[in-house]
Amino acid sequence: MGNRSISIQALAVLAILVISAPLGAGEPQSGFSKDLKIRTAYGLQTTDHLRASSIGVGFNVAYGSTAGKYGLELGYYYKTGDDYIEPVLGDAPPLLSPVNLSRSGDSRRNQLDGFALRLSFQRAIDEDWDWHTGLMIGGTRFRHEYVGDVEGQNWNGSNLQSWRDTYSGTLDSGSLKVSPYAGISVKTGEFSSLEFNLMLLSYSSINYMHHPGTAVGTGNPYPVPTDLGGSPGGLGAHNAFPGDSLDKRNRLVPHLEFAYVLRF
């Protein structure tokens, strides 16, 4: 909560500073204009095993008036993540062997991406500098991939307490999120400029929660072979775990964003 409060205050201060700039400064550009924006960003904190850095690209159409410039941008946002190992939490139910941590593993990977729509308002400070504020809508599909293989002690054989769970899947959280941002831009040439933003990236994360030793199915969910030619003892059906659950969280992560703008 502390980092979230600080980031919201920082955005509010930046908005106050840019809004308090002289409203009559600079010459407004009238009519329609269009530009291409190539973006990169860096998160001030990392969550959900996502990398701090992200990239994006957008095509922006703007209309300038005496009040300022109104922009509509369609683009794509992408933030990747690294592979990580999820700890095996909890233990098997009574009458089953406890989890064998040395022979159990659960590999995960997350990423954030998607098409995004940006609405913005921009106003000149002087001939070279502008301030702006806006909203990024979308671009925050959270993808969660997992592969797990968890087994009890003394798995495989005639042990009635033997069990082994295997599970895998890919989950998407595609809820539409709104990420506010504000910043300044400076001209670097007749048809180019640099843009600097502080953005509060909003998204919903998901995490698959496995409960060891809870397979279900017809008959014995962890069958024991009747002879040496049978299937491995205690192997439950793949993904047969209706008691498993999803941990969903709403995130608000501050990012510093930089963009190269090419007008044409």
Secondary structure, DSSP 8 states (H G I E B T S, - for coil): -HHHHHHHHHHHHHHHHHHTS-TT-S----EEEEEEEEEEEEESS--TTB-SEEEEEEEEEEEE-SS-EEEEEEEEEEE-B--EE----S---TTS--B-GGG-EEEEEEEEEEEEEEEEEEEESSSSEEEEEEEEEE--EEEEEEEEEEEBTT-SSS-TT--EEEEEEEEEE----EEEEEEEEEEEETTEEEEEEEEEEEEEEEEEE--TT----SS-SS---SSTTS--TTB--TT--TT-EEEEEEEEEEEEEEEEEEE-
